[in-house]
Amino acid sequence: MDKLIVLLGYMFILCVVSAAGAYLPQIRKMDDRQTHFLIALSAGIFLGLLFVMLIPEAYEQSVHHEGRSFETVSYLLLAGFLLIAFVDVLIKHFHMASCPCECHQDDHKHEITSLSAFVGLSVHAICDGLALSAAILGGEEIGLVALVGMCVHKFVVMFSLSSSLLLTDKDARGRWFYLVAFILISPVSAIVFYLFFSGFDVDNVVGLPLAFAAGTFMFVTFSNMLPEAFHRKDHELKSFIVVMIGVCISVVTILLVNLVGGHSH
């Protein structure tokens, strides 16, 4: 099947899941415990994807198929990690500057209140699109697992954003402007990056965006999702179990797709 058709299908699924996450707070409130368990599940899926597929595939493609050095792949991993770290710092810096009440910082962490925060989160969403397009170029098994993890991740993010926007003074039209923009940024950027990389010899460029994407996944997983998953001290053991379930889902999905597709590393 043509990879562009697969990508368009994945984008449709991602948009539907994101829209569901944005709409549900309007009709049902998810409690704090349920939200953190969803984040833990997504973190586990990302962990499995990162260590079992993205990093090994980035090194295999770049070193063995494209003739690049291990150092080059490592530099791109670091670059992806640092870019998302920089975006995360910008978001927190400009948001906290607009909300000086320190006692409320944790409550406001995901709330969009300024253009600068919107831009920062948009860059993050664009990197999500890069990661998904690179994963699809790397192979259908990587793309499928990346889609599963990203759907859970996007659902949680959109649910959180939608919930926080209900607490602002924005009217319904203003809230949905932000939400629709976030729903579309990752799919549109994924298509743009796919078309861009398709202009090259795919066999010679897949490893580089995969390495960069692995770096972005690494920061999101270790600096955002896992700390948030274990935020509630009274549910740490349950959260760990949910993380392990996510890892198992990721690894089993990888093994099944490899078995069906006959692909192995």
N, C-alpha and C positions, 0 to 999 in steps of 0.2 A: 504494500500500500504506500502511496506517495506520502512522504513525511510531512509535506505542507498540509495535506488533508487531515492527517493525524493531529498536527498542531492545531488546526482550526477546530477540530472536534474537542481537543483538550481545553482550548480557550472557551468554548461554549460551556463545558462542564464547570470550569473555574468561575465563569461569570454567574452561572446559576447558583453555585454554592455560595459565592460572595454575596449575591443578592439576597439569598435566604438568610445569611448571617446579618445583613443590614436590616432586613424587614422584621425578623423575629422579635427584637426588643419593642417593636410597636404593639405587639399582641401578647408577648409572654416574657416575663423577666426571669433570666437565669441567675440562680444564686451564686454566691462567691465560690462555694465548694465545687459546684458543677463546672464553673468557668476554669478553675485551676486544674481540675482533672482533664478537661479538654486540652488545655495547654500542655499538661504532662504527656498526654497521648501523642500530640503533635511533636513534642520534643523527642520522644522515643522513636518515632518514625524518621525524623530528621537525623538522629544519631545513627540508626541503621543505614540510612541512605548515604550518609557522609563517610562512614568508615568501611562499609562493605562495597560500595559502588563508586561514589564520586571521586574520592581520593585515589583509590587503586586505578580506576579507569583514566583519570587525568594523567597519572604517571605512565600507565601503559601506552596510551595514545601518544603522549608527547615524547617519551623516551624511546620506546620500541618501534613505533610506527612513523614518527615524524623526525626522529633523530635529534631531539633537543636534550639538553642536560637536565639532571635532577635539580640543579640550582635554579634553572629557569622556571620550572614548575613550582618550586618552593617560593620563589619571589612573587609569582602570580597568586599563589595561595595567600601569602602575606598581604599583597595589594588588595585583594578582595576583602580580607578581614579588616584591614585598616580603613578602607573606604566606608564600610558600613559602620565601623566604630566612630569615624568622624561624623557621619550623618547622625548617629545616635547622640553624640555629644552636642551637636548643633540643636537638635530637637529639644533636648533637656535644657540647654543654656537659654535659648530664646523663650521657651515656655515658662521656665521658672522666673525669668526676668519679667514676664507679664503677670506672674502670680507669685508675689513675694511671701505669701503666707506659708512658712516652712512646714507647719503642722498639716497642711493639706497636700503636700507634694506627692505623696503616694496615691492619693485619690485622683489627682489630676494627671497622672503619668501618661494616659492614653488620649487625653482630651485635645482636640484641635481648637486653638483659640487665636492663631495668628497666621499670616501668610508665610512667615518663615518656617513654622512648623509644618504647614501644608507642603512647602517645597521640599523640606527634609524627608518627610514621609513619602513624597512622590519619587524621590531618588531611590529610596529603599524599594518601592514597588517596581521601579524600572529595573533594578538589579534582580528582583524576583523574576521578571520577564526574561532577562538575560540568562539566568540560571535554568529556567525551564526550556528555553530554546536550545541552549547548549546541551542539556540533558537529552533532548530528542535527537539532536544531531549525533550524540554519542551512541545511541541505540535505543530500540523500543523498550527494553527492559529498564533502562535508566529513566527514560521519560515517564513510564508508567508509575514507577515508585515515586519519582519526583512529583507527579501529579497528585498521588494519594496524600503525600505529606503536605504539599502546598494547599490542597483543598481544606484539610483540617486547620492548617495555619491561617489561611485566609478567612475561614468561617469565624474563628476566634477573634481575629483582628477586626473584621467588619462588625461582629456582634458588639465588641468593646467600643469601637468608634461610634456606632449607632447609639449605643446606650449613653455614652458621654455627651453626644450632641444633643440628646434630649434634655440635658441639664443646662444647656447654654440658652442665650436669649435669641438664637437664630430661629426664624420661622421655618415651617415645613419645607418650603421651596429652597431656602438656603441650606438646610441640613441635607436634603437630597442632592443638591449640587455637589457637595463634598463627597457624599457616599457614591454617587454614580461615577464621579471622577476617579475615585480609588478603585472602584470595580473594574474600570476600563483600562487603567494605566498599565497593569501587568500584562493583560492579553495583547494590547496594542504594541507594547514594547517588545514582547516575545516575537510577534510577527515581524516587526521591523528588524530585530536582530537576526532572525532566521533568514530573512531575505538578504540581509547584508552578508552573512556568512556563506549563503548559497552562491554568492558571486565569486567565491574562491574555490579552490580544490578542497572539498570538505575533508578529505582524508589527511590534509596537511594543516588544518586549522582547528580541528575539534578539541584537541588536548588543551589548548590555551584558554578558551572560554570555559571549559570544564574546570580547569584549575582555579580560575578566578571565581567561578560560581561556587566551588567547594569552599573557598575562603569566606564568601558571604554567608553560606550556610553555617559555617563554623561559628562565626560571630553571633548570628541570630540564635543558634542552638545553645551555646555556652554562656553568652552574656545576657540574653534576654529570656529565652524560653525556660531553660532549666532553673535559673534563680526564681523565676515567677512560679514555676511548677511547685517548688519547695518553699514558697513564701509563707504558707501556713504551717507553723511548727507542729500543730496538733494532728496534721494529716501527712507528715513526712513519709511514713511507712507506706500508706496507701498510695501516695503520689509516686513513690519509687516503683511500686507494683504496676501502676498504670504506665509509667515510663517503660518498664520492661515489656509490657504488653505491646506498646507502640514499636519497640525494637523488634519484637517477634513478628509483628505484622509486616514490618519493613523487610526483614530477612526472609520470611516465608514467601512474600510476594516476589522478591528477587529470585529465590530458588525456583519457584513455580514458573516464572516467566523464562528463566534460563532453561528449565527442563522442557517447556513447550517449544521454545525457540531454538533449542540445541546450542545455546551460547554458553561458553564458560571461559574464565580467565585462566 
